[in-house]
């Protein structure tokens, strides 16, 4: 759904007039009208306020939310080389693959992945999601302040 349609629908579901929404976000009613007609888009922080107000993610509000509700998502996802897709932004994703130590550690990660799936009785996809979340939780709690 386009941003302007999503915004209008969410505003109406919340029972808010354009003026009431404008007041909550800190803009004019005319600005909300321009957003809802596609004549303008909110700056990032205003968009985040709108998403929070409606209990949505920012991506969902602006129409970029990719969900697994789409039956083609898994097939499409399998066709994407995610490493290549992210390498331009994060060159380390290509560089580490040529490090001897990284190849050895990669096998240890694969063994851990298999162990998590087996010991928790998970499907392959669930194992991937759990291991990914474990790594993310560790990263989130152990990164240095400058990285936050």
N, CA, C and O atoms as a MOPAC input file, in Angstrom:
PM7 MOZYME 1SCF
protein

 N      0.84700 1    -1.17500 1     0.00000 1
 C      0.00000 1     0.00000 1     0.00000 1
 C      0.89300 1     1.23800 1     0.00000 1
 O      1.90000 1     1.28800 1     0.70600 1
 N      0.52100 1     2.21900 1    -0.78300 1
 C      1.28400 1     3.45800 1    -0.85700 1
 C      1.22200 1     4.19400 1     0.48200 1
 O      0.26600 1     4.06400 1     1.24600 1
 N      2.27900 1     4.97200 1     0.73500 1
 C      2.35200 1     5.72400 1     1.98500 1
 C      1.10300 1     6.57400 1     2.20800 1
 O      0.51100 1     6.53900 1     3.28700 1
 N      0.70000 1     7.34000 1     1.18800 1
 C     -0.42700 1     8.25700 1     1.38000 1
 C     -1.71800 1     7.51100 1     1.72800 1
 O     -2.51800 1     7.99400 1     2.52900 1
 N     -1.91900 1     6.34200 1     1.13100 1
 C     -3.10500 1     5.54300 1     1.44500 1
 C     -3.01700 1     4.96200 1     2.85200 1
 O     -3.99600 1     4.95400 1     3.59800 1
 N     -1.83700 1     4.47900 1     3.19500 1
 C     -1.62100 1     3.92200 1     4.53300 1
 C     -1.84100 1     4.98600 1     5.60400 1
 O     -2.49200 1     4.73600 1     6.61800 1
 N     -1.29500 1     6.16800 1     5.36900 1
 C     -1.43900 1     7.26000 1     6.33200 1
 C     -2.90900 1     7.61700 1     6.52200 1
 O     -3.38800 1     7.73000 1     7.65100 1
 N     -3.60800 1     7.79000 1     5.42700 1
 C     -5.02600 1     8.16000 1     5.49900 1
 C     -5.82100 1     7.07000 1     6.23100 1
 O     -6.65100 1     7.36800 1     7.08900 1
 N     -5.55600 1     5.80200 1     5.88000 1
 C     -6.27700 1     4.70200 1     6.52500 1
 C     -5.98500 1     4.63300 1     8.02200 1
 O     -6.89400 1     4.45100 1     8.83200 1
 N     -4.72700 1     4.78000 1     8.37700 1
 C     -4.34800 1     4.71000 1     9.79000 1
 C     -4.92800 1     5.88600 1    10.57900 1
 O     -5.37000 1     5.72100 1    11.71500 1
 N     -4.92100 1     7.05800 1     9.97600 1
 C     -5.48200 1     8.23700 1    10.65000 1
 C     -6.97000 1     8.02000 1    10.91000 1
 O     -7.46400 1     8.30600 1    12.00100 1
 N     -7.67200 1     7.51900 1     9.91100 1
 C     -9.11100 1     7.27700 1    10.06000 1
 C     -9.39100 1     6.18900 1    11.08400 1
 O    -10.31400 1     6.31700 1    11.88800 1
 N     -8.59800 1     5.11200 1    11.06300 1
 C     -8.76000 1     4.04600 1    12.05800 1
 C     -8.57300 1     4.57600 1    13.47200 1
 O     -9.24400 1     4.13800 1    14.40600 1
 N     -7.65000 1     5.52800 1    13.61500 1
 C     -7.38600 1     6.12000 1    14.93100 1
 C     -8.44300 1     7.15100 1    15.31400 1
 O     -8.44700 1     7.65400 1    16.43700 1
 N     -9.34200 1     7.46400 1    14.37500 1
 C    -10.40000 1     8.43000 1    14.66000 1
 C     -9.89800 1     9.85700 1    14.76300 1
 O    -10.46300 1    10.67000 1    15.49400 1
 N     -8.84100 1    10.15800 1    14.03400 1
 C     -8.24400 1    11.49100 1    14.09800 1
 C     -8.57800 1    12.29200 1    12.84000 1
 O     -8.63500 1    11.74800 1    11.73700 1
 N     -8.79300 1    13.57900 1    13.02700 1
 C     -8.91000 1    14.47600 1    11.88100 1
 C     -7.50000 1    14.82600 1    11.42100 1
 O     -6.52800 1    14.57000 1    12.13200 1
 N     -7.39000 1    15.40400 1    10.24700 1
 C     -6.07300 1    15.85100 1     9.78900 1
 C     -5.49400 1    16.86000 1    10.77100 1
 O     -4.29500 1    16.84600 1    11.04900 1
 N     -6.33000 1    17.71900 1    11.28600 1
 C     -5.86700 1    18.73700 1    12.22800 1
 C     -5.33900 1    18.10900 1    13.52200 1
 O     -4.30300 1    18.52600 1    14.03800 1
 N     -6.05000 1    17.11000 1    14.04100 1
 C     -5.61500 1    16.44300 1    15.27100 1
 C     -4.28800 1    15.70700 1    15.05000 1
 O     -3.39900 1    15.73800 1    15.90100 1
 N     -4.17400 1    15.05400 1    13.90800 1
 C     -2.92300 1    14.35900 1    13.60200 1
 C     -1.78000 1    15.36000 1    13.47000 1
 O     -0.68300 1    15.14300 1    13.98600 1
 N     -2.05300 1    16.45000 1    12.77700 1
 C     -1.03300 1    17.48400 1    12.59300 1
 C     -0.51600 1    17.97800 1    13.93900 1
 O      0.68800 1    18.16500 1    14.11700 1
 N     -1.42000 1    18.18600 1    14.87700 1
 C     -1.03800 1    18.67100 1    16.20800 1
 C     -0.14300 1    17.65900 1    16.92100 1
 O      0.83800 1    18.03900 1    17.56000 1
 N     -0.47900 1    16.37000 1    16.81400 1
 C      0.31700 1    15.32500 1    17.47800 1
 C      1.72400 1    15.20800 1    16.88100 1
 O      2.68200 1    14.89000 1    17.58500 1
 N      1.83200 1    15.47000 1    15.57300 1
 C      3.11800 1    15.31300 1    14.88700 1
 C      3.92900 1    16.60900 1    14.88000 1
 O      5.14600 1    16.58600 1    14.69500 1
 N      3.24700 1    17.73800 1    15.08200 1
 C      3.95600 1    19.01600 1    15.09600 1
 C      4.07000 1    19.65400 1    13.72500 1
 O      5.07500 1    20.29000 1    13.40900 1
 N      3.02500 1    19.48000 1    12.90500 1
 C      2.98900 1    20.08800 1    11.57700 1
 C      1.61700 1    20.75000 1    11.39400 1
 O      0.77200 1    20.70300 1    12.28800 1
 N      1.41300 1    21.35700 1    10.24500 1
 C      0.11900 1    21.97500 1     9.96800 1
 C     -0.83500 1    20.95500 1     9.34500 1
 O     -0.40900 1    19.91000 1     8.85300 1
 N     -2.12800 1    21.27200 1     9.37500 1
 C     -3.11900 1    20.42200 1     8.73500 1
 C     -2.85500 1    20.32300 1     7.24300 1
 O     -3.06400 1    19.27300 1     6.63500 1
 N     -2.39600 1    21.41800 1     6.65700 1
 C     -2.09800 1    21.41800 1     5.22900 1
 C     -0.97500 1    20.43500 1     4.89200 1
 O     -0.99100 1    19.79900 1     3.83900 1
 N     -0.01100 1    20.32100 1     5.78900 1
 C      1.08000 1    19.36800 1     5.57800 1
 C      0.54400 1    17.94600 1     5.57000 1
 O      0.91500 1    17.14900 1     4.70800 1
 N     -0.32700 1    17.61800 1     6.52100 1
 C     -0.92700 1    16.28000 1     6.56400 1
 C     -1.71400 1    16.03600 1     5.27200 1
 O     -1.64900 1    14.95000 1     4.69700 1
 N     -2.44600 1    17.03700 1     4.82700 1
 C     -3.20700 1    16.91700 1     3.58400 1
 C     -2.27400 1    16.61500 1     2.40800 1
 O     -2.58100 1    15.75900 1     1.57900 1
 N     -1.15000 1    17.30500 1     2.33300 1
 C     -0.18600 1    17.06500 1     1.25100 1
 C      0.38500 1    15.65500 1     1.33200 1
 O      0.59300 1    15.01200 1     0.30300 1
 N      0.64100 1    15.16700 1     2.54600 1
 C      1.12500 1    13.79800 1     2.69900 1
 C      0.08400 1    12.80700 1     2.19100 1
 O      0.41600 1    11.85300 1     1.48700 1
 N     -1.18400 1    13.03800 1     2.55400 1
 C     -2.25300 1    12.10200 1     2.19900 1
 C     -2.60800 1    12.14200 1     0.71200 1
 O     -3.18700 1    11.18700 1     0.19400 1
 N     -2.27800 1    13.20600 1     0.03600 1
 C     -2.55000 1    13.28800 1    -1.40300 1
 C     -1.31500 1    12.98100 1    -2.23600 1
 O     -1.37000 1    13.03200 1    -3.46500 1
 N     -0.21100 1    12.66400 1    -1.59000 1
 C      1.00500 1    12.30400 1    -2.30400 1
 C      1.76500 1    13.48700 1    -2.87200 1
 O      2.65700 1    13.30500 1    -3.70100 1
 N      1.42900 1    14.69500 1    -2.44200 1
 C      2.12100 1    15.88800 1    -2.92200 1
 C      3.43200 1    16.11700 1    -2.18200 1
 O      4.30500 1    16.84500 1    -2.65600 1
 N      3.56200 1    15.49100 1    -1.02000 1
 C      4.77200 1    15.63500 1    -0.21200 1
 C      4.92700 1    14.38700 1     0.65100 1
 O      3.98700 1    13.61200 1     0.82700 1
 N      6.12400 1    14.21100 1     1.18100 1
 C      6.37500 1    13.11400 1     2.11300 1
 C      7.00100 1    13.70900 1     3.37200 1
 O      7.71400 1    14.70900 1     3.29800 1
 N      6.74100 1    13.10700 1     4.50800 1
 C      7.31100 1    13.64500 1     5.74700 1
 C      8.81600 1    13.40300 1     5.83400 1
 O      9.34000 1    12.43400 1     5.28300 1
 N      9.49100 1    14.29400 1     6.53200 1
 C     10.89800 1    14.04100 1     6.82000 1
 C     10.96400 1    12.81000 1     7.70900 1
 O      9.96900 1    12.42400 1     8.32300 1
 N     12.12200 1    12.20300 1     7.77500 1
 C     12.29400 1    10.92500 1     8.45800 1
 C     11.76900 1    10.93300 1     9.89200 1
 O     11.04500 1    10.01700 1    10.28400 1
 N     12.11100 1    11.92900 1    10.66700 1
 C     11.69400 1    11.95500 1    12.07700 1
 C     10.17900 1    12.08600 1    12.20800 1
 O      9.58700 1    11.49900 1    13.11400 1
 N      9.55300 1    12.83800 1    11.32900 1
 C      8.09000 1    12.95200 1    11.35800 1
 C      7.46800 1    11.61500 1    10.96400 1
 O      6.45800 1    11.20200 1    11.53300 1
 N      8.07700 1    10.94200 1     9.98700 1
 C      7.59700 1     9.62900 1     9.59100 1
 C      7.69600 1     8.62600 1    10.73100 1
 O      6.80700 1     7.79500 1    10.91600 1
 N      8.77900 1     8.70900 1    11.49200 1
 C      8.95400 1     7.82000 1    12.64700 1
 C      7.90100 1     8.11400 1    13.70500 1
 O      7.35100 1     7.19200 1    14.30700 1
 N      7.61800 1     9.38400 1    13.93300 1
 C      6.57000 1     9.75700 1    14.89400 1
 C      5.22900 1     9.18800 1    14.44500 1
 O      4.47800 1     8.64300 1    15.25400 1
 N      4.93000 1     9.31400 1    13.15700 1
 C      3.66900 1     8.77900 1    12.62000 1
 C      3.59700 1     7.26300 1    12.81300 1
 O      2.58000 1     6.73600 1    13.26300 1
 N      4.67400 1     6.57400 1    12.47000 1
 C      4.69400 1     5.11800 1    12.60800 1
 C      4.46900 1     4.70800 1    14.05900 1
 O      3.67500 1     3.81000 1    14.34100 1
 N      5.16800 1     5.36800 1    14.97600 1
 C      5.00200 1     5.06100 1    16.40000 1
 C      3.58000 1     5.33900 1    16.86300 1
 O      3.00400 1     4.56200 1    17.62500 1
 N      3.02300 1     6.43700 1    16.40500 1
 C      1.66800 1     6.82800 1    16.77600 1
 C      0.65500 1     5.75500 1    16.37600 1
 O     -0.29600 1     5.48500 1    17.10900 1
 N      0.86800 1     5.14300 1    15.20300 1
 C     -0.06600 1     4.14400 1    14.70800 1
 C      0.34000 1     2.70800 1    15.06400 1
 O     -0.33800 1     1.75300 1    14.68500 1
 N      1.43900 1     2.56900 1    15.78700 1
 C      1.88600 1     1.23800 1    16.18700 1
 C      2.40700 1     0.40200 1    15.01900 1
 O      2.24900 1    -0.81800 1    14.99800 1
 N      3.02800 1     1.07400 1    14.04900 1
 C      3.57700 1     0.40500 1    12.87300 1
 C      5.08200 1     0.58900 1    12.83200 1
 O      5.62600 1     1.47200 1    13.49500 1
 N      5.74800 1    -0.24200 1    12.05600 1
 C      7.14600 1     0.02800 1    11.77300 1
 C      7.17500 1     1.13100 1    10.72200 1
 O      6.20100 1     1.33400 1     9.99700 1
 N      8.27600 1     1.82600 1    10.64700 1
 C      8.41200 1     2.87600 1     9.63200 1
 C      8.28900 1     2.27100 1     8.23600 1
 O      7.61500 1     2.83000 1     7.37000 1
 N      8.94600 1     1.12100 1     8.02000 1
 C      8.87800 1     0.47500 1     6.71600 1
 C      7.44700 1     0.12500 1     6.32700 1
 O      7.05100 1     0.28400 1     5.17200 1
 N      6.69000 1    -0.34300 1     7.28300 1
 C      5.28800 1    -0.70200 1     6.99200 1
 C      4.49500 1     0.54600 1     6.62400 1
 O      3.69400 1     0.52700 1     5.68900 1
 N      4.71700 1     1.62000 1     7.35700 1
 C      3.99600 1     2.86300 1     7.08200 1
 C      4.28600 1     3.39100 1     5.68600 1
 O      3.37100 1     3.82700 1     4.98800 1
 N      5.54400 1     3.35600 1     5.27100 1
 C      5.90000 1     3.93400 1     3.97500 1
 C      5.74700 1     2.94000 1     2.82000 1
 O      6.03500 1     3.27100 1     1.66900 1
 N      5.29200 1     1.72000 1     3.13200 1
 C      4.99800 1     0.76900 1     2.07000 1
 C      6.17000 1    -0.05400 1     1.60800 1
 O      6.12500 1    -0.63100 1     0.52100 1
 N      7.24100 1    -0.12800 1     2.41800 1
 C      8.41700 1    -0.91600 1     2.04300 1
 C      8.52200 1    -2.20100 1     2.82800 1
 O      9.53900 1    -2.89000 1     2.74900 1
 N      7.49800 1    -2.53900 1     3.58100 1
 C      7.56600 1    -3.71400 1     4.44300 1
 C      7.41400 1    -4.97900 1     3.62600 1
 O      6.37700 1    -5.20000 1     3.00100 1
 N      8.43800 1    -5.80700 1     3.62600 1
 C      8.38000 1    -7.09300 1     2.94700 1
 C      8.08700 1    -8.13500 1     4.00600 1
 O      8.84900 1    -8.28800 1     4.96100 1
 N      6.99700 1    -8.84500 1     3.84400 1
 C      6.63600 1    -9.85000 1     4.83700 1
 C      6.60900 1   -11.21800 1     4.19500 1
 O      6.55500 1   -11.35000 1     2.97300 1
 N      6.64700 1   -12.22000 1     5.02500 1
 C      6.56900 1   -13.58200 1     4.52100 1
 C      5.13200 1   -13.95800 1     4.21400 1
 O      4.87600 1   -15.09100 1     3.80700 1
 N      4.16500 1   -13.02700 1     4.39700 1
 C      2.78900 1   -13.29800 1     3.99800 1
 C      2.69800 1   -13.41300 1     2.48200 1
 O      1.76700 1   -14.02000 1     1.95300 1
 N      3.66700 1   -12.82700 1     1.78600 1
 C      3.70700 1   -12.90700 1     0.33500 1
 C      4.24600 1   -14.29200 1    -0.03000 1
 O      5.38500 1   -14.61000 1     0.31100 1
 N      3.44800 1   -15.12800 1    -0.71800 1
 C      3.89000 1   -16.49300 1    -0.99800 1
 C      5.15000 1   -16.56000 1    -1.85600 1
 O      5.84300 1   -17.57800 1    -1.83900 1
 N      5.46400 1   -15.51100 1    -2.59900 1
 C      6.65400 1   -15.52300 1    -3.43800 1
 C      7.90500 1   -15.11200 1    -2.67600 1
 O      9.00800 1   -15.21000 1    -3.21400 1
 N      7.76200 1   -14.65500 1    -1.43900 1
 C      8.89500 1   -14.12500 1    -0.67600 1
 C      9.99300 1   -15.15600 1    -0.48400 1
 O     11.16300 1   -14.86200 1    -0.73200 1
 N      9.63600 1   -16.37000 1    -0.04400 1
 C     10.67800 1   -17.37400 1     0.20200 1
 C     11.40800 1   -17.73600 1    -1.08900 1
 O     12.63300 1   -17.86100 1    -1.10200 1
 N     10.66400 1   -17.90200 1    -2.15800 1
 C     11.29500 1   -18.23500 1    -3.43400 1
 C     12.19900 1   -17.09300 1    -3.88800 1
 O     13.32100 1   -17.33100 1    -4.33500 1
 N     11.72200 1   -15.86600 1    -3.77700 1
 C     12.51600 1   -14.70500 1    -4.16000 1
 C     13.75400 1   -14.59600 1    -3.27800 1
 O     14.85100 1   -14.35300 1    -3.78100 1
 N     13.59200 1   -14.77000 1    -1.98600 1
 C     14.69700 1   -14.66500 1    -1.04800 1
 C     15.79700 1   -15.68300 1    -1.35100 1
 O     16.98400 1   -15.38300 1    -1.22000 1
 N     15.39500 1   -16.87400 1    -1.75300 1
 C     16.37600 1   -17.91100 1    -2.09100 1
 C     17.18100 1   -17.56300 1    -3.33300 1
 O     18.28300 1   -18.08100 1    -3.51200 1
 N     16.66200 1   -16.70500 1    -4.18700 1
 C     17.33400 1   -16.33900 1    -5.42500 1
 C     18.29300 1   -15.16800 1    -5.25100 1
 O     19.06300 1   -14.86100 1    -6.16100 1
 N     18.25700 1   -14.52100 1    -4.11100 1
 C     19.09700 1   -13.34700 1    -3.87600 1
 C     20.39100 1   -13.76900 1    -3.19500 1
 O     20.36500 1   -14.51000 1    -2.21300 1
 N     21.51200 1   -13.30400 1    -3.70700 1
 C     22.80000 1   -13.51500 1    -3.06100 1
 C     22.96900 1   -12.35300 1    -2.08100 1
 O     23.45100 1   -11.28100 1    -2.44700 1
 N     22.56300 1   -12.58400 1    -0.82700 1
 C     22.54100 1   -11.50400 1     0.16000 1
 C     23.94100 1   -10.96900 1     0.44000 1
 O     24.10800 1    -9.77600 1     0.69200 1
 N     24.94400 1   -11.83500 1     0.39900 1
 C     26.31100 1   -11.37300 1     0.63600 1
 C     26.70900 1   -10.35400 1    -0.42200 1
 O     27.23100 1    -9.28700 1    -0.09600 1
 N     26.46600 1   -10.67700 1    -1.68000 1
 C     26.80000 1    -9.73500 1    -2.75600 1
 C     25.97700 1    -8.45500 1    -2.63600 1
 O     26.47700 1    -7.35900 1    -2.88800 1
 N     24.72100 1    -8.60400 1    -2.25500 1
 C     23.85000 1    -7.43900 1    -2.15300 1
 C     24.35100 1    -6.44700 1    -1.09900 1
 O     24.19400 1    -5.23800 1    -1.26700 1
 N     24.94700 1    -6.94300 1    -0.02700 1
 C     25.40500 1    -6.07100 1     1.06000 1
 C     26.88900 1    -5.72700 1     0.99200 1
 O     27.36000 1    -4.87400 1     1.74500 1
 N     27.63400 1    -6.38300 1     0.09400 1
 C     29.08200 1    -6.19000 1     0.02800 1
 C     29.48400 1    -4.75700 1    -0.29500 1
 O     30.48000 1    -4.27100 1     0.24100 1
 N     28.75300 1    -4.07900 1    -1.14000 1
 C     29.11800 1    -2.70400 1    -1.49800 1
 C     29.08800 1    -1.80100 1    -0.26800 1
 O     29.96400 1    -0.95600 1    -0.08500 1
 N     28.07700 1    -1.98700 1     0.56700 1
 C     27.96800 1    -1.16800 1     1.77400 1
 C     28.91900 1    -1.66400 1     2.86200 1
 O     29.48300 1    -0.86900 1     3.61300 1
 N     29.09200 1    -2.98700 1     2.94000 1
 C     29.93300 1    -3.58800 1     3.97700 1
 C     30.96300 1    -4.50600 1     3.32100 1
 O     30.74900 1    -5.71600 1     3.24400 1
 N     32.07900 1    -3.94300 1     2.84800 1
 C     33.09600 1    -4.73900 1     2.13500 1
 C     33.63300 1    -5.91800 1     2.94500 1
 O     34.12200 1    -6.88900 1     2.36600 1
 N     33.55100 1    -5.84900 1     4.24600 1
 C     34.04700 1    -6.94900 1     5.07100 1
 C     33.35800 1    -8.26000 1     4.72600 1
 O     33.93700 1    -9.32900 1     4.92000 1
 N     32.13000 1    -8.19700 1     4.21900 1
 C     31.39900 1    -9.41400 1     3.87900 1
 C     32.07000 1   -10.20200 1     2.76100 1
 O     31.92500 1   -11.42200 1     2.68300 1
 N     32.79200 1    -9.51500 1     1.91000 1
 C     33.54600 1   -10.21600 1     0.86800 1
 C     34.97000 1   -10.48400 1     1.34600 1
 O     35.52700 1   -11.54800 1     1.08000 1
 N     35.54800 1    -9.53400 1     2.04100 1
 C     36.94500 1    -9.64200 1     2.45600 1
 C     37.20000 1   -10.79300 1     3.42400 1
 O     38.21400 1   -11.48100 1     3.30500 1
 N     36.29200 1   -11.01300 1     4.38600 1
 C     36.56500 1   -12.02700 1     5.40100 1
 C     36.62400 1   -13.43400 1     4.80400 1
 O     37.28400 1   -14.31300 1     5.35900 1
 N     35.94600 1   -13.65200 1     3.69000 1
 C     35.88600 1   -14.98600 1     3.09500 1
 C     37.25400 1   -15.47600 1     2.61100 1
 O     37.44900 1   -16.67200 1     2.39400 1
 N     38.18800 1   -14.55500 1     2.44600 1
 C     39.52100 1   -14.91600 1     1.97800 1
 C     40.51800 1   -15.09800 1     3.12100 1
 O     41.69300 1   -15.38000 1     2.88600 1
 N     40.05400 1   -14.94000 1     4.33800 1
 C     40.91700 1   -15.09500 1     5.51000 1
 C     40.91800 1   -16.56300 1     5.93700 1
 O     39.85800 1   -17.16100 1     6.12100 1
 N     42.09900 1   -17.13500 1     6.09300 1
 C     42.22700 1   -18.55100 1     6.46600 1
 C     41.51200 1   -18.84000 1     7.77600 1
 O     40.76900 1   -19.81800 1     7.87200 1
 N     41.72000 1   -18.02500 1     8.75900 1
 C     41.10300 1   -18.22900 1    10.07200 1
 C     39.57300 1   -18.16900 1     9.96600 1
 O     38.87500 1   -18.90900 1    10.65900 1
 N     39.06000 1   -17.30000 1     9.11000 1
 C     37.61500 1   -17.17300 1     8.94500 1
 C     37.00700 1   -18.45600 1     8.39000 1
 O     35.89900 1   -18.83100 1     8.77500 1
 N     37.71600 1   -19.12800 1     7.49500 1
 C     37.20900 1   -20.38900 1     6.93900 1
 C     37.09300 1   -21.45100 1     8.03700 1
 O     36.13600 1   -22.22500 1     8.06000 1
 N     38.05700 1   -21.48100 1     8.93000 1
 C     38.00100 1   -22.43500 1    10.03900 1
 C     36.85200 1   -22.08500 1    10.98300 1
 O     36.10900 1   -22.96400 1    11.42000 1
 N     36.71300 1   -20.81200 1    11.29000 1
 C     35.63000 1   -20.38300 1    12.17100 1
 C     34.26200 1   -20.61500 1    11.52800 1
 O     33.28700 1   -20.89800 1    12.22400 1
 N     34.19200 1   -20.49600 1    10.21900 1
 C     32.94600 1   -20.74100 1     9.50500 1
 C     32.46300 1   -22.16800 1     9.74400 1
 O     31.26500 1   -22.40500 1     9.89600 1
 N     33.38300 1   -23.10600 1     9.77600 1
 C     33.00400 1   -24.49800 1    10.04300 1
 C     32.48000 1   -24.63900 1    11.47100 1
 O     31.53400 1   -25.38900 1    11.71300 1
 N     33.09000 1   -23.92400 1    12.41400 1
 C     32.60900 1   -23.97100 1    13.79200 1
 C     31.20200 1   -23.39800 1    13.90200 1
 O     30.36900 1   -23.91600 1    14.64600 1
 N     30.94500 1   -22.33900 1    13.16900 1
 C     29.60500 1   -21.73900 1    13.16000 1
 C     28.60300 1   -22.73100 1    12.55600 1
 O     27.49800 1   -22.89300 1    13.07500 1
 N     28.98600 1   -23.38400 1    11.47600 1
 C     28.10800 1   -24.37300 1    10.84300 1
 C     27.80700 1   -25.52500 1    11.80600 1
 O     26.67500 1   -26.00600 1    11.87100 1
 N     28.82000 1   -25.96200 1    12.55000 1
 C     28.61400 1   -27.03900 1    13.52300 1
 C     27.66300 1   -26.57700 1    14.63600 1
 O     26.79100 1   -27.33500 1    15.06200 1
 N     27.83100 1   -25.33600 1    15.10300 1
 C     26.94700 1   -24.79400 1    16.13100 1
 C     25.51400 1   -24.69400 1    15.60500 1
 O     24.55800 1   -25.02100 1    16.30800 1
 N     25.38300 1   -24.24300 1    14.37500 1
 C     24.07000 1   -24.14000 1    13.72800 1
 C     23.37300 1   -25.51000 1    13.74700 1
 O     22.21000 1   -25.62200 1    14.13500 1
 N     24.10100 1   -26.53700 1    13.32500 1
 C     23.53800 1   -27.88600 1    13.30400 1
 C     23.15800 1   -28.33800 1    14.71200 1
 O     22.11500 1   -28.96300 1    14.90600 1
 N     23.99500 1   -28.02600 1    15.68400 1
 C     23.73800 1   -28.42800 1    17.07100 1
 C     22.49100 1   -27.73700 1    17.62400 1
 O     21.67000 1   -28.37500 1    18.28200 1
 N     22.34700 1   -26.44400 1    17.36200 1
 C     21.17000 1   -25.70300 1    17.83600 1
 C     19.89600 1   -26.32100 1    17.24800 1
 O     18.92500 1   -26.56100 1    17.96500 1
 N     19.91300 1   -26.57300 1    15.94400 1
 C     18.73900 1   -27.16500 1    15.30900 1
 C     18.38700 1   -28.52400 1    15.87300 1
 O     17.22000 1   -28.82700 1    16.11800 1
 N     19.40100 1   -29.33400 1    16.07400 1
 C     19.17200 1   -30.69000 1    16.56700 1
 C     18.70400 1   -30.69400 1    18.01700 1
 O     17.71700 1   -31.34900 1    18.35300 1
 N     19.41200 1   -29.96000 1    18.87700 1
 C     19.08600 1   -29.98300 1    20.30300 1
 C     17.76300 1   -29.29900 1    20.62800 1
 O     17.10000 1   -29.66000 1    21.60100 1
 N     17.37700 1   -28.31700 1    19.82200 1
 C     16.10200 1   -27.64600 1    20.06900 1
 C     14.97400 1   -28.21800 1    19.21600 1
 O     13.81800 1   -27.81800 1    19.35100 1
 N     15.32300 1   -29.16400 1    18.33200 1
 C     14.30500 1   -29.79600 1    17.49600 1
 C     13.64300 1   -28.82900 1    16.52000 1
 O     12.42600 1   -28.84900 1    16.33900 1
 N     14.46100 1   -27.97900 1    15.89500 1
 C     13.92900 1   -26.93300 1    15.02200 1
 C     14.05500 1   -27.29200 1    13.54400 1
 O     14.91700 1   -28.07500 1    13.14600 1
 N     13.18000 1   -26.70300 1    12.75200 1
 C     13.31100 1   -26.81800 1    11.29900 1
 C     14.53600 1   -26.01800 1    10.88200 1
 O     15.09500 1   -25.26800 1    11.68200 1
 N     14.94900 1   -26.17600 1     9.64300 1
 C     16.11700 1   -25.45500 1     9.14900 1
 C     15.89400 1   -23.94400 1     9.20600 1
 O     16.77400 1   -23.20100 1     9.64200 1
 N     14.71200 1   -23.48800 1     8.76300 1
 C     14.42400 1   -22.05500 1     8.79600 1
 C     14.39200 1   -21.53100 1    10.22400 1
 O     14.95200 1   -20.47200 1    10.50600 1
 N     13.73800 1   -22.26600 1    11.13600 1
 C     13.69000 1   -21.82200 1    12.52900 1
 C     15.08400 1   -21.79800 1    13.15200 1
 O     15.40200 1   -20.90600 1    13.93900 1
 N     15.91300 1   -22.78200 1    12.79500 1
 C     17.29200 1   -22.79100 1    13.30200 1
 C     18.02100 1   -21.54300 1    12.83900 1
 O     18.70000 1   -20.88800 1    13.63000 1
 N     17.88500 1   -21.21000 1    11.56200 1
 C     18.52000 1   -20.00200 1    11.03200 1
 C     18.06000 1   -18.77400 1    11.80800 1
 O     18.88100 1   -17.95300 1    12.21600 1
 N     16.76200 1   -18.64600 1    12.01100 1
 C     16.22400 1   -17.47100 1    12.69800 1
 C     16.70000 1   -17.38500 1    14.14200 1
 O     17.02000 1   -16.30100 1    14.62900 1
 N     16.74700 1   -18.52200 1    14.82500 1
 C     17.18900 1   -18.53600 1    16.22300 1
 C     18.67000 1   -18.18000 1    16.32400 1
 O     19.05000 1   -17.35800 1    17.15800 1
 N     19.51300 1   -18.78900 1    15.48500 1
 C     20.95000 1   -18.49800 1    15.52900 1
 C     21.19200 1   -17.03700 1    15.16500 1
 O     21.99800 1   -16.36500 1    15.80800 1
 N     20.51300 1   -16.55000 1    14.15900 1
 C     20.63500 1   -15.14100 1    13.76200 1
 C     20.25300 1   -14.23100 1    14.92800 1
 O     20.93300 1   -13.23900 1    15.19200 1
 N     19.16800 1   -14.56700 1    15.62300 1
 C     18.74700 1   -13.74700 1    16.75400 1
 C     19.73700 1   -13.83900 1    17.91600 1
 O     19.98200 1   -12.84500 1    18.59900 1
 N     20.29400 1   -15.00100 1    18.14000 1
 C     21.30600 1   -15.14600 1    19.19700 1
 C     22.50800 1   -14.25100 1    18.91900 1
 O     23.00700 1   -13.57400 1    19.81800 1
 N     22.96600 1   -14.25000 1    17.68100 1
 C     24.10800 1   -13.41500 1    17.30300 1
 C     23.74000 1   -11.94000 1    17.46100 1
 O     24.53400 1   -11.15400 1    17.97900 1
 N     22.54000 1   -11.56300 1    17.01500 1
 C     22.11200 1   -10.17000 1    17.13600 1
 C     22.04000 1    -9.74300 1    18.60200 1
 O     22.48900 1    -8.65100 1    18.95100 1
 N     21.48000 1   -10.59600 1    19.46000 1
 C     21.37200 1   -10.24800 1    20.89000 1
 C     22.76500 1   -10.04400 1    21.48800 1
 O     22.97600 1    -9.12900 1    22.28400 1
 N     23.70000 1   -10.88900 1    21.10500 1
 C     25.07400 1   -10.73900 1    21.59600 1
 C     25.67200 1    -9.42500 1    21.10400 1
 O     26.26400 1    -8.67300 1    21.87800 1
 N     25.51200 1    -9.16000 1    19.82300 1
 C     26.02300 1    -7.90100 1    19.24400 1
 C     25.41800 1    -6.69800 1    19.96600 1
 O     26.13000 1    -5.76800 1    20.34300 1
 N     24.11900 1    -6.72800 1    20.15000 1
 C     23.41600 1    -5.60400 1    20.76300 1
 C     23.89700 1    -5.32200 1    22.18800 1
 O     23.98800 1    -4.16400 1    22.59300 1
 N     24.20100 1    -6.35800 1    22.93500 1
 C     24.60000 1    -6.15800 1    24.33000 1
 C     26.09800 1    -5.96400 1    24.52500 1
 O     26.52800 1    -5.52900 1    25.59400 1
 N     26.91000 1    -6.28300 1    23.49600 1
 C     28.36600 1    -6.20000 1    23.67200 1
 C     29.06200 1    -5.17400 1    22.79500 1
 O     30.27600 1    -5.00700 1    22.90800 1
 N     28.34400 1    -4.48500 1    21.93000 1
 C     29.03600 1    -3.51200 1    21.06100 1
 C     29.49700 1    -2.31700 1    21.88600 1
 O     28.94000 1    -2.00100 1    22.93800 1
 N     30.51000 1    -1.68300 1    21.38000 1
 C     31.10700 1    -0.53100 1    22.05700 1
 C     30.20500 1     0.69400 1    21.87700 1
 O     29.48700 1     0.78700 1    20.88100 1
 N     30.23400 1     1.63500 1    22.82900 1
 C     29.37300 1     2.82500 1    22.74500 1
 C     29.48000 1     3.58500 1    21.40700 1
 O     28.47700 1     4.11300 1    20.92700 1
 N     30.66900 1     3.64800 1    20.80400 1
 C     30.85000 1     4.38700 1    19.55200 1
 C     30.08000 1     3.73700 1    18.40300 1
 O     29.77300 1     4.40100 1    17.41300 1
 N     29.76200 1     2.44000 1    18.52600 1
 C     29.04500 1     1.72900 1    17.47100 1
 C     27.54700 1     1.89100 1    17.58000 1
 O     26.83000 1     1.56100 1    16.63500 1
 N     27.04600 1     2.38800 1    18.70100 1
 C     25.59200 1     2.46900 1    18.91500 1
 C     24.98600 1     3.61400 1    18.16400 1
 O     23.77500 1     3.82600 1    18.23400 1

